[in-house]
Amino acid sequence: MHLRKYASCAWLLLSLISVSCMSSSPLVRLADIDPSIEQDPKYAGSDNFMGRPIRSYEVSEVWLTKEAAEALKRAQNKAVKMGFGILVYDGYRPQSAVDHFVEWGADLSDSLNKAVYYPEVPKEELFDRGYISAKSGHSRGSTVDLTLMEDGIPIDMGTPFDYFDELSNTMNPEITGMARVNRNTLLAIMEEAGFTNYVNEWWHFTLKDEPYPDTYFDIPIK
């Protein structure tokens, strides 16, 4: 009985510490701002270009600055009115996770998921082509990677998320038909909500008025 009581108290204390840490952080859990936005944090698991969980993604949650999360909520409201829903793949990215990307990129012997994520690009060119960098806007907390869903299924965008290829460029002329319509729809929804697209990645958006434009955080997601 005493052990059960102490275990319950310990759990409560850890929960309070977690809430306290988040309340003093520049970041919020996206689910706390809008739980209707679907999340599939790719870097918290193995379904990503490295094929393993990324450093500092200790739980499967998307974090953002409060300003970006509230803007994304506006985007979700617009998407829902159009018959869609938003699915988020990544938000805030700790600097230590970016460092993990860089370490992986320098190891040319590790090409586990090349066929899926960068079949046409030699791994040694990923840095020069801008697919991997030592700094990422994600670490500032107001950048988000996402897509649209319809009836719970991601819609066709012409390429998968994190596909290292020019076909992922938002306005690539080779993307036609419904994939082109879908990219334009996503772009319009996000721009109306206050985000700007990164032209080389159809899924990548940054809040125009991001609150920490010069700060790269390294707070673990836990």
C-alpha positions as CSV (number, residue, x, y, z in Angstrom):
1,M,0.0,0.0,0.0
2,H,2.8,2.4,0.9
3,L,4.7,1.6,-2.2
4,R,1.6,2.2,-4.3
5,K,1.1,5.6,-2.6
6,Y,4.7,6.6,-3.1
7,A,4.6,5.6,-6.8
8,S,1.4,7.6,-7.3
9,C,3.1,10.7,-5.6
10,A,6.2,10.3,-7.8
11,W,4.1,10.1,-10.9
12,L,2.2,13.3,-9.9
13,L,5.5,15.1,-9.2
14,L,6.9,14.2,-12.5
15,S,3.7,15.4,-14.3
16,L,3.9,18.7,-12.4
17,I,7.5,19.1,-13.4
18,S,6.7,18.4,-17.0
19,V,3.9,21.0,-17.0
20,S,6.1,23.5,-15.2
21,C,8.9,23.1,-17.7
22,M,6.5,23.6,-20.7
23,S,4.9,26.7,-19.1
24,S,8.3,28.3,-18.8
25,S,9.4,27.2,-22.3
26,P,9.1,29.3,-25.5
27,L,7.5,26.2,-27.0
28,V,4.1,24.6,-26.6
29,R,2.7,21.2,-27.5
30,L,0.6,21.5,-30.7
31,A,-2.0,19.1,-29.2
32,D,-2.6,21.6,-26.4
33,I,-3.5,24.3,-28.9
34,D,-5.4,22.2,-31.4
35,P,-5.9,18.5,-30.7
36,S,-7.8,18.1,-34.0
37,I,-4.5,18.5,-36.0
38,E,-3.2,15.0,-36.8
39,Q,0.5,14.3,-36.0
40,D,2.9,11.8,-37.4
41,P,6.3,12.9,-36.0
42,K,8.6,11.1,-38.4
43,Y,11.9,11.8,-36.5
44,A,10.6,10.3,-33.3
45,G,10.5,6.9,-35.0
46,S,12.3,4.9,-37.8
47,D,10.1,6.0,-40.7
48,N,12.5,8.7,-42.0
49,F,15.5,9.1,-44.3
50,M,17.9,7.9,-41.6
51,G,15.8,4.9,-40.7
52,R,16.0,5.4,-36.9
53,P,14.8,7.8,-34.2
54,I,16.6,11.1,-34.2
55,R,18.5,12.5,-31.2
56,S,16.4,14.6,-28.8
57,Y,13.1,13.3,-30.2
58,E,12.3,11.4,-27.0
59,V,8.5,11.4,-27.3
60,S,6.2,11.4,-30.4
61,E,4.9,14.9,-30.1
62,V,5.0,18.1,-32.2
63,W,6.1,21.3,-30.5
64,L,6.0,24.8,-31.9
65,T,6.1,28.4,-30.6
66,K,2.7,29.4,-29.3
67,E,2.4,31.9,-32.2
68,A,3.1,29.3,-34.8
69,A,0.7,26.8,-33.2
70,E,-2.1,29.3,-33.1
71,A,-1.5,30.2,-36.7
72,L,-1.6,26.5,-37.6
73,K,-4.9,26.2,-35.8
74,R,-6.2,28.9,-38.2
75,A,-4.9,26.9,-41.1
76,Q,-6.6,23.8,-39.8
77,N,-9.9,25.6,-39.5
78,K,-9.6,26.7,-43.1
79,A,-8.6,23.2,-44.2
80,V,-11.6,21.6,-42.5
81,K,-14.0,24.1,-44.2
82,M,-12.6,22.9,-47.5
83,G,-13.0,19.2,-46.6
84,F,-9.5,18.5,-45.5
85,G,-7.4,18.1,-42.4
86,I,-3.8,18.9,-41.6
87,L,-1.2,16.2,-40.9
88,V,2.0,17.4,-39.3
89,Y,5.3,15.5,-39.8
90,D,7.6,17.8,-37.9
91,G,7.6,21.1,-36.1
92,Y,10.3,22.4,-33.6
93,R,13.5,20.5,-34.2
94,P,16.2,20.6,-31.5
95,Q,19.7,21.8,-32.6
96,S,21.1,18.4,-31.4
97,A,18.7,16.7,-33.8
98,V,20.1,18.8,-36.7
99,D,23.6,17.9,-35.5
100,H,22.5,14.2,-35.8
101,F,21.4,14.9,-39.4
102,V,24.8,16.4,-40.2
103,E,26.7,13.5,-38.7
104,W,24.6,11.1,-40.7
105,G,25.2,13.1,-43.9
106,A,29.0,12.9,-43.4
107,D,28.9,9.1,-43.1
108,L,28.8,8.1,-46.8
109,S,28.7,4.4,-45.8
110,D,25.2,4.8,-44.3
111,S,22.7,4.7,-47.2
112,L,20.0,2.6,-45.7
113,N,17.0,4.5,-47.1
114,K,18.5,5.9,-50.2
115,A,16.1,4.1,-52.6
116,V,13.1,5.7,-50.8
117,Y,14.3,9.2,-50.0
118,Y,17.1,10.2,-52.4
119,P,17.3,7.7,-55.2
120,E,18.6,10.2,-57.8
121,V,21.0,12.2,-55.6
122,P,24.4,11.0,-54.5
123,K,24.6,11.2,-50.7
124,E,27.8,13.2,-50.9
125,E,25.9,15.9,-52.7
126,L,23.1,16.3,-50.0
127,F,24.9,19.2,-48.3
128,D,25.8,21.1,-51.5
129,R,22.2,20.8,-52.8
130,G,20.8,22.1,-49.5
131,Y,19.0,19.1,-48.3
132,I,21.1,18.9,-45.1
133,S,22.4,22.0,-43.3
134,A,24.1,22.7,-40.0
135,K,21.3,25.1,-39.1
136,S,17.5,24.7,-39.6
137,G,14.7,27.1,-39.3
138,H,12.9,24.3,-37.4
139,S,15.1,24.9,-34.4
140,R,13.6,28.4,-34.1
141,G,10.3,26.8,-33.3
142,S,8.0,28.4,-35.9
143,T,8.6,26.1,-38.9
144,V,6.4,23.1,-39.7
145,D,6.4,20.3,-42.2
146,L,2.9,19.1,-43.1
147,T,0.5,17.9,-45.7
148,L,-3.3,17.7,-46.2
149,M,-5.5,14.7,-45.5
150,E,-8.9,13.7,-46.9
151,D,-11.0,11.1,-45.1
152,G,-8.0,10.4,-42.9
153,I,-5.6,9.7,-45.8
154,P,-2.8,12.0,-47.0
155,I,-3.6,13.4,-50.4
156,D,-1.3,13.1,-53.5
157,M,1.4,15.8,-53.5
158,G,3.5,14.3,-56.3
159,T,6.3,13.2,-53.9
160,P,6.5,11.8,-50.4
161,F,7.6,14.0,-47.5
162,D,11.4,14.5,-47.2
163,Y,12.0,13.3,-50.8
164,F,15.4,14.8,-51.7
165,D,14.8,15.7,-55.3
166,E,13.9,18.7,-57.4
167,L,10.4,17.1,-57.8
168,S,9.8,18.3,-54.3
169,N,10.2,21.9,-55.3
170,T,6.8,23.4,-54.7
171,M,6.3,24.8,-58.2
172,N,8.2,22.1,-60.1
173,P,6.5,22.1,-63.6
174,E,6.7,18.3,-63.8
175,I,4.1,18.1,-61.0
176,T,0.7,18.2,-62.8
177,G,-2.9,17.1,-62.4
178,M,-4.3,16.6,-58.9
179,A,-0.9,16.7,-57.3
180,R,-0.5,20.3,-58.7
181,V,-4.0,21.2,-57.5
182,N,-3.2,19.8,-54.0
183,R,0.1,21.6,-53.7
184,N,-1.6,24.9,-54.6
185,T,-4.4,24.2,-52.1
186,L,-2.0,23.6,-49.3
187,L,0.0,26.7,-50.2
188,A,-3.1,28.9,-50.3
189,I,-4.3,27.6,-46.9
190,M,-0.9,28.1,-45.2
191,E,-0.3,31.6,-46.7
192,E,-3.7,32.8,-45.6
193,A,-2.8,31.6,-42.1
194,G,0.4,33.6,-42.1
195,F,3.1,31.2,-43.2
196,T,5.7,31.3,-46.0
197,N,6.7,28.3,-48.1
198,Y,10.2,27.2,-48.6
199,V,10.3,26.8,-52.4
200,N,12.4,23.7,-52.5
201,E,10.0,21.7,-50.3
202,W,6.2,21.7,-50.8
203,W,5.7,20.6,-47.2
204,H,7.9,23.2,-45.4
205,F,6.3,26.4,-44.0
206,T,7.6,29.1,-41.7
207,L,5.5,31.7,-39.8
208,K,6.2,35.1,-41.4
209,D,6.3,36.9,-38.1
210,E,8.2,34.2,-36.2
211,P,8.9,35.3,-32.6
212,Y,12.5,34.0,-32.4
213,P,14.1,34.7,-35.8
214,D,17.6,34.5,-34.5
215,T,17.4,31.9,-31.8
216,Y,18.2,28.2,-32.4
217,F,16.8,26.2,-29.4
218,D,18.2,22.9,-28.2
219,I,15.4,21.8,-25.8
220,P,14.8,18.0,-26.0
221,I,11.3,16.9,-26.9
222,K,10.4,14.9,-23.9
